[in-house]
Amino acid sequence: MTSKQQSITFVVREDEADGGFVAQAHWRDGNRDIITQGNDREDLIRNIREAIDVSFDEGESKPTLIHLHYVRDEVISR
């Protein structure tokens, strides 16, 4: 039996108040939101993997691919 790869996309924003990053994703199956943060990219990735692990029950289908979509707001003066 071939397992279907499922992906999840986290929208990543810089945390303006505390520094670092905040990542949020929505998983339609089970209608759940997954939110985590990290001080730097490596910390964020580690925390995203951990957040996915604790958000799903054992035996439940988890995403196998993780997409990170970085969003950055920038204001410039004219």
C-alpha positions, 0 to 999 in steps of 0.5 A: 500500500502506498501512503499519500504524502500530505503537506501543511503550510505554516505562515511565518511572521517576525515577532515584532514585540519579542523578536524571533518568529511565530508560525501558524498553520490550519489543518482541515482534518480535525479542524485544528490550528497549530501555532508555535514560535522560535527565537531563530530559524533552527529553533522555529523548525524544531518547535514546528516539528514538535507542535505537529507531533503533539497535535496529532494522536498516535495512529492519526495521519500527520502531514509528511511535508512542511512548507514555510511561507515567510511573510514580512511587513515593511514600511518605508517613507516616501 
